[in-house]
Every structure is written in structure tokens, then in C-alpha cells.
Amino acid sequence: MSFPLLTATAVLPAVGAIATAAVPAKQRTAAKWLALLFSLGTLVVAAVVAVRFDPSGARYQLTESHSWIRDFGVRYELGVDGIGVALIALTALLIPFVILAGWNDADPLETGSTRWRPTQGFFALILLVEAMVIISFEATDVFLFYIFFEAMLIPMYFLIGGFGDRAGPHGEKEAATQRSYAAVKFLLYNLVGGLIMLAAVIGLYVVAGSFSLSEIAEARASGSLDMATNTERLLFLGFFFAFAVKAPLWPLHTWLPNAMGEATAPVAVLITAVVDKVGTFAMLRFCLQLFPEASKWATPVILVLALISIVYGALLAVGQRDIKRLVAYASISHFGFIILGIFAMTSQGQSGATLYMVNHGISTAALMLVAGFLISRRGSRLIADYGGVQKVAPVLAGTFLIGGLATLSLPGLAPFVSEFLVLVGTFSRYPVIGIIATIGIVLAALYTLVLYQRTMTGPVKPSNEGIADLKARELTVVVPLIAVLIFLGVYPKPLTELVNPAVKHTLSDVQKKDPKPEVEAAHK
């Protein structure tokens, strides 16, 4: 039997979480380094997975399958396609930067009698989330996926509520109340979605007699599984609701601004750049593959909801006074683009949506982490408290600008390729929706440039004169992310070659082909 690479990719950070949590309380620095080493080890294994994966080969590769709960037909079944490999690589890439960026976020408070939670717990929870997210991208058994889809809520709840932002606009007591509210809201929204999905998972087993994606696909192909139309649509809605909460899609999005606003910047990155991607990934892997007819039936409504998310999220970002909540609403708009690309049911749209998941994760991480470094210096998240920062911290301002330009999808940076493909893919089948969606691009330029202008330009406010520029550890976080944004913006071929075959399989599941161009190309 070959080495179980996929299991190793998920088990390594889980073991790291246990080892980090076991470090003695006084050895905080040792716990940090141990967590970082395990995250780097996971990145190495994820790189091996990416190298071993053959885009032109079978749909699911590096597969593992073992009987687990025999009486209920539940199997420990793993496999990855190009989309899963890309998102595993994204997760493994970002976690070391999240750990480095949050290096001091869980240390004891220097003043007052209140102590922060143990540093070891903070980094152990981050690694635990990484393990659960990775196995969610690998699971090809629906029940196995569901377990980790729900289980990741527990460490995220403690990261938001127990290790939240110290730089809130309120006093310490009020800040603790806001963190608790945000954590509970996050948990309740996602638990409700998960419970509805659980009912759908049970219903799927009753209808199909299996939780295995491969077995259900074979049964469909052979004609031995023929779901009633109404049954398929109800099951689809149960799955899609849970994924739309996680994504998040309007109007199920309201937990995200609270969670990102009250979490520390690294945890906010963990939420929107890593955890939320499980929702959009699952739409591709489970909704479209398990329920092709229902996916086509629901497409018009989902496209409208995605369009509302794009415009609504961008409009609210324009009016924000809090830096982190602005990034949160911008992410809602970006997730609207991702879902738009998925349900446009074109190869360009779905390739763009997959690239958008990866590129949004990197660009949001760059912007949010630099914003976190700024907030930690000044002790405020309010835009109005800044001004003239580029004169006292030019490197910080410059990296903040590049992160912002990536967020607005400037040509030459990675998100531009993703957004362009989503819009082209949408326009080719739904031209009116494609045209309206471009409003999001205009609004993105507005909120990003206004944010930069108000925080970085103009005269230096007296309270900002002591802001220091980025240090070596912070540059180690930011510079590689910017380098990846530029590389994938100029040369996206490695990603497109990885995901395009998987997109073709997905379109085949729903029996969709790209629309033919209205004007045939001229041939000499």
C-alpha cells in the first residue's frame, strides 16, 4: 500500500495541535516555534500532494478507502481533484503566515490583572482548524465530510470568543462582551445550517443507500439510482443552505462582519481565507455532483442572490468606519463573485471561481494582516483615527496599498485573472447578470482607494507619529504573500492547468456545455 499522503496532510497539524497544547504553560516561545514547525511540515506534505497529482489523470487521485462505521455504510474515504489540491495548498500556505502574524496575540496582557488565555491554546486551535479544513477538502464520503464541516466550528468559536481583538473601539469589558456575541452568533448561524444539512445527509443515505460519492456516481451512471425530482431538490436545498451560511451568501452573511471585526487579524484571515472556502468548495463537489438537476433548477435564484451579495457587500464596505469590518464586507462581495462563477455553469466561470477562492485567500490575507499590524501599533480599528501613516511608516503603507490593489483586482495581480474569468463566464450565458456584476468592480475601487487615502495620506496626526514601520517578522509574513500575488497575476498557468480538468468533470455532472459564440472566428 502506498503512503497515505492525504491522511498525513490532515494528521500532521492535528498532531501538532496536541503537541503544542502539551507544552508547559511557561514555555510560550517553545509552543510558538513548535506550532510553526508543524505548519511548515504540513506545507511540505501539501506540496508533495500537489506534485504527485496528475491533472490529466483520474478525477480523484491519491485515494484512500477504509471501512469505518460498517452498519451505516460510513467509510473513511479520501480523494482529491484539482480543485481540492489547490485549496489544500492555499490552506497549508497561509497557516504559517497566520501563526507568524499572531506571534504575540495570545501573550499575557502587560497591564491589569486580567490574563489572556494560554498561548499554547491559541496556536493549538489554529493547527486544529487547519487539520479539519484539509480533511474537508479531501473527504469523498458525505458523512465524513459532514463531521469535520461541523467540528471545525468548535475551535473557531474559542478563537473568536476567547482570543478576540484587544483593540476594539470600546473598553475591555465591552470588548469582551462583543467578542462573546460575535462567537455565539458565528456558532449559531453555522450550527443551524449544519443541522439542516444533517437532515439532508440522512435523506441522501435513505435514497441512495450510500454516503460515497463514487458509489452514488456509479449508481447514477448505471441507472440504478433515480431520485424523484422533488426529493432531489429538497436534498439540494438542505446541502446548499449549510454551504451558503459558511460561504457566506446574502442574506445568511450577517455573522461574518461581527466575527471578523472582533477576532484578531490572523484569526479573521483564518475565517475568510480558509474556513469559508469550505462552503464554496462544497458547492462544487457536493451540490453539483450529487444533485445536478436540482442545481440547474435553483441556478436563477442563486445567481440573483450572488449578484445581491456582490453589490450589497461592496456598498456596505464603502460606508464602513471600521477597517476590519470593511474587509469583511468586501469579502462578502468577493464570495458573491465566487458563487456567481460556480452557478454560471461555464468552464470560464467555474475555473475563475476556483482561482478566485485561492487568490481571494492570498489577497485578503495580505491586506488583513498588514491592517492588523497597523491596528496593533495604534490600538484602534477606526479609520478616522489614522492619517498620514505613509510618512512615518512607508513600507507598511506600501504593502497595505498592494494588498488593497489586489482586493480591487488590479491587472497584474492574481485576483484580476479570477474576476475576469468569472465575468466572462457569466456574461457568455447570462449577459445581463454579468453586466450588473461589474458594479462590484467599480465599488471595490472606491472603498479600497478611499480607505488608503483616509489612513495613509494627508498630514500626520499627532497620535500617529509614533507608528513604527514593519519589522523583520512582519515582513516575513507580508513579502511572500505579495510575491505570490504578483506571480499568479502574471503567470496563472500552474493554477489553471490544475483546476481546468476538474471543472470539466463538474460541468459533465450537470450536463452543461459552454455556450457557442454568436460570431464565429474568422479563419484565413
Protein Blocks (a to p, Z undefined) as FASTA:
>chain_A
ZZdfklmmmmmmmmmmmmmmmpcfklmmlmmmmmmmmmmmmmmmmmmmmmmpcfklcfbg
hiacddfblmnopacdddddfklmmmmmmmmmmmmmmmmmmmmmmgccfedjbdcddfkl
mmmmmmmmmmmmmmmmmpccfklmmmmmmmmmmmmmmmmmmmccfkbcbdfklmmmmmmm
mmmmmmmmmmmmmmmmmmmmmmmmmmnopabfklmmmmmmnopaccdfklmmmmmmmmmm
mmmmmmpccfklmmmmmmmmmmcfklmmmmmmmmmmmmmmmmmmmmmmmmmmlmmmmmmm
mmmmmmmmmmmmmmmmmmpcbfklmmmmmmmmmmmmmmmmmmnopaklmmmmmmmmmmmm
mmmmmmmmmmmmmmmmnopabfklgghklmmmmmlmmmmmmmmmmmnopghiaklmmmmm
mmmmmmmmmmmlmmmmmmmmmmmmmmmmmmmmmmmgccddfklmmpccddfklmmmmmmm
mmmmmmmmmmmmlmmmmmmmmmmmmmmmnopacdddfbdcddZZ
